[in-house]
Amino acid sequence: MKKRIIKVMMACCILVAVGCGGYLGYYYYTSIKSEGALNDLKEQIVIDGKDNNISDSDAGPVMVDVNGVSVQKKFEALYRENPDFVGWLTIEDTHIDYPVMYTPSSREGGQYYIHRNYEGSYSAAGLPFVDCNCKLEPATDNVIIYGHNMNAGTMFHDLLKYEEDGFYEKHKTFRFDTIYGDGQYEVVAFFRGEILPEESKDFKYYEFVNAGSEEEFLSYVDSVKKMSIVDTGVDVQYGDKLITLSTCAYHVTDGRFAVIAKKR
């Protein structure tokens, strides 16, 4: 009887191991497939007849009308394919090279793409998306973009590289080019935080979108600088436009890692 129980337990362990291995294999397969599809999307970005180029243009953005919306010509194909597309986010030497989506009127509270791909089909990784309380044109004081921290190293997982020695020094800026215009951003602060209980009076970096006054704006900037792992020394003035990149971190329950930057 005892031997039979042991055999059953061993069989169960083997089944669990096979199941976990299969799940992990599927997880990484779908992640690789998703990244490939996103690379195909990037190929649709066009500047002066050259694809896959999102660098600065000295002449300024060329705009075209797409169903009544003035859109950068380089993003015309992507926007025609999916009007939820609002821009492309890139941080050098990371996997972060993705389209950014915006669905402020969705039933999911702006989180339509939290588990959907560009075509709207289910995807565990989802796509980076803008907080529904933010606007891009005209831009709110702070534009918050969320993305998953995927175990495969994709989406916003590489934001945590800012914790590594020397990474910030080589990556003080990143790009977020929108359908309305190009943008280079200078990193102001980066830190670990958490989603606090609604009743908490402690500082909640993820709630700041628009400042009611100069005092409120500078108070927010001072708070994120105090939380920052590194003192960047970047000067921020009232009227500067900010961007927040936020992803999950696992140091505490509902932990987050955030990078705050200002538009140059």
N, C-alpha and C positions, 0 to 999 in steps of 0.2 A: 504493500500500500504506500509506504513511504517513498519507495523508488518511483512509483507511478506519479506521485505528486511532484517529485523533483523533475521528472521528464516533462510533465505538463507545464511546470513553471519555466523550464528551459525552452520549451516550444513557444511559450508566450513571449519570452524575452527575445527570441529570434524573430518572431513576427513583428514585434515592436521595433526592433532594430532595422529590419527590412523596410517597414513602413516609414520610419524616420528617414532612412537613407533615400527612399523613393521620393519623399516629400522634399528633402533638401535638393535632390537632383532636379526635380521639377521646378523648385524655387529658383535655382540658379539658371536653369534653361530659359524660363520665362523672363528673367532679368536680362539675360544676354539678348534674347529676342526683342525685348522692349527697347534696349539701347540701340539695336540695329535699326529699328523703325524710326527712332528719333534722329539717328544719323541721316536717314533718308529725308526727313523733314528739313534738316539743316541744309541739305543740298538744294533746297528750293529757295534759299536766300540768295538774292541776286543784287550785285552792285556793279554798275557799268559793264554789264554783260558777263561778270565773273561770279560764279557761285561760291558758296561756303566762305564768304568774306564779310565780317561784320566790324571792320575797323572804321576809324574816323574818316569822314569825308570832308575835305577842306571846303568844298563848294556848298556844304549843307545838304540836308536831306531832300531828295526828290519825292514829291508827293503826288499821289494819284487818287482819284475818286473811286471808291468801291461802295456801291449801293448807298451813296449819300454820306459816306464817312471818308475823311481825308486820311490816307494811310501812306506810310513810307513805301515807295515803289519796291524796295528790296524785300518787303514783307507781303507784297500784294498776293502772291500765290498762296502763302500760308493763311492769310486772312480770308481769302475767297474760299478756301477749303474748310475753314472753321472760324467764324467771327468771334468766338470766345478767346481766340489768341490775341494777346496784347503786347508781347515782346519776347526778347531772347536774353537770357541771363548767362553770363560766362565768367568763371573765375579760373585763371590760368593754372595749369599743373594740377587740376582736379577733374573729377567726373562732372562737375557742375557746368554744363553746357546745354541748356534746356530751354524749350519754349515755356512761357509763363501764361497761365490762363486766368480769366476773370469772369465770374458769373454772379454778380451782385443780386440778381433777381431770382436765383434758383431756389427751389424748395429746400435744398440742403443748406441754406444759410451761407451761400457762396462757396461751399465745399464740394461742389459737383464733381471736381476732378481729383478728389482725395483718393479715389480708387477707380479712376477711369483713364483711359489713354486718349490720344488725340482724336480718335474716331468715336469716342464715347462708349467704347466697350470696357468691360471689367478689366482692371489691372491692379494688382496688389500694390505696385509702386506708385500708381497714380501719376500726377504731374504737379509741378510747383504751381501755386495759385495765389492770387492777391486776395487779401482780406476784403470781405464784402463792404466794410465800412469805409474803405479807402477809395480814392479816385486817382486816375492818371492824367486826366485832361479836363480842367486844370488839376494839377496834382495836389493832393492833400499834403500837409506838413510832413507826414510820415506815411510811406507806402510799405505795408507789411506783406511779405511773401512767405508762405509756408511750403515746406516740402518734407517728405518722409526721410527718416534716417534708416536706409535699407542695409541689412546685413551683408548684402552682396557688394556694398561700397558705392552704390549708386544714389541718385537723387541728392539729398542734402547731407548725406553721410560725411562728405569731405569738409563740411563746415568746421568739424571738430579738428581739422588739421591746424586751425589757428592756435590750438593749444600746444602744438609742437614747437620746440625750440627753433627759431630762425624762420619759421614759415611766414609770420606776419611781416618781417623785415623785407621779404621778397614778394609779398603780395599785399601791398598797402592799398591797392585799388582793384576794382573789378568793373565789369560793364553790365549795364542793363539798358539795352536799346529797345524802345517801344515802337509801336506803330506810329506814334506821333513825333518821335525824334530820338536821337542818340543820347546816351548818358554814361559818363564815367563817374564812379563813386569812390570816395576816399574813406577808408575804414576809420571810424571814430572809437569804437569799443567792441569788445567781444567777451562773452561771459556765459557761465552756467546759471540758470535760474529755474523757476518752476511755476506751474499754474497754481495760483493760490486760491483758497476758498473765496467764494463770491463776497462773503461778509468781511474778509480781511481788509484792513486799512493799510497794509504794507504796499510798497511800490510794485506796480504791475506794468512792466515794460510793454506788454502786448496790448494794452488798452489805449495807448497814445496814438491818435490819428491827426487831430487838429488842435492847435493851441488857442485858447481863448484870449491869451495875452502874451506879451514878450516874457513876462515873469514866469508864466506857466511853461513856455517853451524852454527857457534856459534852465528851469528847475528839472525838467525831464532830461535834458542833456547832462546836467550835473549828476543826476542819479545814475544814468547808464555809465558814465565815466567812472564813478565810484565802484561800480560792479565789475568793471573791466579787468581782465586778467593782466593786461599790459596797459600802462599809461602811454597812449599814442601821442599825446601832446597836440592833437589836431584841434584847431580853433573852430568853433561853431558859433555862428551869429544868428540872431533872430531873422528869419526870412530865408535861411538855408533850407533846402529840401532834403529830407532824410529818407533812408530806406532801411528796413529791418528784414533780415533773413533769419527765419526761425525754424528749428527742427527739434525732434525729440532727443533727449539724453536720459541716461538711466542711472544717474547718481542718487536720485530720490524718486518717489512716486510723482508722476506728472512732471518729471524733469524736462528742461528745455536747454538748448544752446542757441545763442543769438549773436548775430553780427550786425552792428549798427554802422551805417556809413552816410556821408553827405555827398550831395551832387556837386561836382566841380563846375 
